[in-house]
Amino acid sequence: MDLTHDCPQQDILLKISTEPLVTLGWREWVRLPGLGIKQIKAKVDTGARTSTLHAFEIVEFEEHGKQRVRFKIHPVQRDNDTVIECTADVIDQRVVSDSGGHREKRWVISTDVIIGPHKWPAEITLTGRDDMLFRMLLGRTAMKNRAQVDPARSYLVGKKLVASSRGKAKENQDGN
């Protein structure tokens, strides 16, 4: 249900959605199935405008007339031995400022983000994050009109997948 409010002084139409926002913790387990990433721990970062994924050995190529990138990631914190190779369509190349104010030209891709039962598309920039604790940042643009953050809590929605004795992934109820 949408409510509409007229503001005659400024001729602005304010649309208020009654759709509830999902509440995320300051860190969440995220799935990126379009990239073959079954789980990655993400910092939910309202201070970052764009979402970022750790990437290295980024190679640009063209396939069927589309600009694409192939890259590798280390999806696990403090583990540089586990590697996943990903391929994605390029949306753009943008100059992005990191938290230290350093400007860098980055590839931008779009892929579905899944946190618990919630799924939506998000633009993600690619950069080297080997020296950072989190291999992914979920920025505010990706959460806009979808999520809010409880900075005092972790893993409110996304659960860590663990291998069962039969080798299939299942959710870990404690979230760690």
C-alpha positions, 0 to 999 in steps of 0.5 A: 500500500502506498500513501501519497502526500502533496507538498504544495509549497514546493510542488513535490510529490512524496511517495511513502511505501509501507513495504517493510525494510529487512533489518540487517546486522553490520555483517551478514553472510551473502550469496552471489549465485551469478558469480558462483559464490555460495557464501561470503562474509560481507560488511554491511557498510552504510558509509560506503556508497557502492558495494565492493567485491575483492577481486584480483587477476581481472581480465577484460574480454569481449564475448558475443559483442558484450564487454565482460571481465574474468576475475578471481576472488578469495571468498574466505577471510584470512584464507588466500588459498581458496580461490573462485574464478568468476565471469560477469558482464561489465556495466561500467568503469567508474572512479571510486574513492575508498575510505582513505580518500584514494581514487581508483578506476574500477570495473562495475558489474551487476549480480543478484545478492541473496541474504537469507530469503531476500534477493535483489540485483546490485551493482558491485565494483571490483578491487583488491581487498586482500589486506582488508578483513571483509572480502565484500562490502555491501554499500548503501546504494544496494540496500536503498529502499530494501534494508536498514542496518542494526549496527549493534547486531550481526548475522540477523538474516544471512546464515553461514552454510556448513557442510553436512556429513553427506557433503551438502550445504546446510544453514548453521543456526548460530550464524558464525 
